[in-house]
Amino acid sequence: MSPSPVVVDARGHRCPTPSLRLQKAMRGAIQGTRLALLATDPMARIDVPYLMDQVGGRLIAIEEIDGVLRITVETGPARPDAPTG
């Protein structure tokens, strides 16, 4: 059984704050760490997949329940050229 993902709560915040909070939480995390972003801004559906492409992470799932997005991602290998936000 894999450990529970690290939860990044950005509910109530608008773009770009949810992605920036997720990116900050990913810094220093070992490869394969799962994180779950909670966001109410619908732009997170677009921003987070783009962020994963930029930092070498992997999008696992996007779910929406009662207006709250839960976007689960996994960190990839460290990339020296990744944006630091």
Sequence and secondary structure as in RCSB ss.txt:
>XXXX:A:sequence
MSPSPVVVDARGHRCPTPSLRLQKAMRGAIQGTRLALLATDPMARIDVPYLMDQVGGRLIAIEEIDGVLRITVET
GPARPDAPTG
>XXXX:A:secstr
     EEEEETT  TTHHHHHHHHHHTT  TT EEEEEE  TTHHHHHHHHHHHHT EEEEEEEETTEEEEEEE 
 S  TTS   
